[in-house]
Amino acid sequence: MTQDRLLVTDTRTGRQYELPITDGTIHATDLRQIKVSDDDFGLMSYDPAYLNTASCRSSITFIDGGKGILRYRGYPIEVLAEHCSFLEVAWLLLNGELPAQEELDSWVALVKKHVLIHETTKKFLEGFRYDAHPMGMLISTVAALSTVYPDAKNVHDPQVRRKHIVRLIAKMPTITAYCYRHRFGLPYVYPDPELGYTENFMNMLWRLLEPKYIANPVLARALDILFILHADHEQNCSTSTMRTVGSSLADPYVSVAAAAAALSGPLHGGANEQVLHMLDEIGSKDKVPAYIERVKRGEVRLMGFGHRVYKNYDPRAKIIKRTADEVFAVTGYNSKIEIARELERIALEDEYFVKRKLYPNVDFYSGIIYEAMGFEPRLFTVLFAIPRVVGWLAQWDELLRDPEQKIARPRQIYTGHAERRFVPIQDRKK
Ligand code: CMC
């Protein structure tokens, strides 16, 4: 079979080139042969914000943004959210296959074994101001774990990688719970090995004087579903950060800390917290049209709307919307859902949003559920980070096994001065 090729004519030289097309892409380095002279560096592609650049081959997550499809390892997200537990999905993302019962049991047991954090890490957490944002605390604490586990630097050893992947997945809820309780001056609650992943997280967050904390099963399952939905999302900003930092062979703790820092921004995982602030600012359903006008005038963005890849309804948002009703049946109605539904209704009919294909994304409804469940908005992005650590680590592991990968190092178009004459300080003008 003949290979598909792209025929390119360089009008600067009149030369023609044939560039192989593989998997719907041309190799950017194939452009380098296109030169105007021998000492020319060669043609580069310019793609700020990576709008049209594939940076890796990955077999983990598939998204069709136009059709609103999301699959982990080939399984539709809707099916996984309905039938699986979060740790089952974590195994799938990390290993490529759904676990058999025996595999799942030993995986769950292994994660449980690693939930404790070192007592010095607890002291580290105590050093934060009482009102420190939990996302800043999480990022710093995960980075600090790098000092607790120096062997994690041995990133070329698959067994070492696996050990620290388990540790990170196991410890994220513990660190988060400690960050939360620190703010209220509450004593830290040690993990309860009898509880499942989400139930134990809720126990560490909210247990007070009761001898045993029993989470409401509907809420624990809702949290588990939310964790499944957030577990991976291919090459988004934080995952690309994980891969970039990981490509320098930095250890997984500092790499995850960097990825979490990327997640914290309001355009990425920080959006869920911003949605709640936005709904508070709007205040009531009748104020929605005026707010939409502000969005259209470019004064504010409609947080929780729009996506780089989805140009259709985010499939995760659909599942979250359904889960909201189950949560409200337990917690009572949260009036913010009315404002959110009205925002969605008006936005989906409005030409501004229709033309730009702006639909609710995963963050639009998640905050409302989290709040109804008793989470404060400051914790929302951390709730995103807990499950996303699985995706970051699966992608990091894939990166380190990929012979095509090297240290990430983009090029630039230099727009500064050509060489200049040095001026001694006494001769410089202000
Ligand atoms: N509200 C109002 N206008 C918007 C919005 C929005 N939320 N999102 C995009 N637009 C407009 C934007 O102004 C631009 O209009 P124009 O063509 O007239 O300049 C057009 O739509 C394209 O926007 P863009 O900024 O070029 O799109 P992008 O792909 O660079 O940005 C995004 C994607 C998610 C950053 C953006 O849609 C946004 O800022 N959304 C709000 C923040 C948010 O909800 N983030 C969570 C993303 S999903 C979870 C995650 O992965 O973290």
Boltz pocket constraint, residues with backbone or C-beta under 6 A from the ligand:
constraints:
  - pocket:
      binder: B
      contacts: [[A, 233], [A, 236], [A, 266], [A, 267], [A, 268], [A, 269], [A, 270], [A, 271], [A, 295], [A, 300], [A, 301], [A, 302], [A, 303], [A, 304], [A, 305], [A, 306], [A, 307], [A, 308], [A, 309], [A, 356], [A, 358], [A, 361], [A, 362], [A, 363]]
      max_distance: 6.0
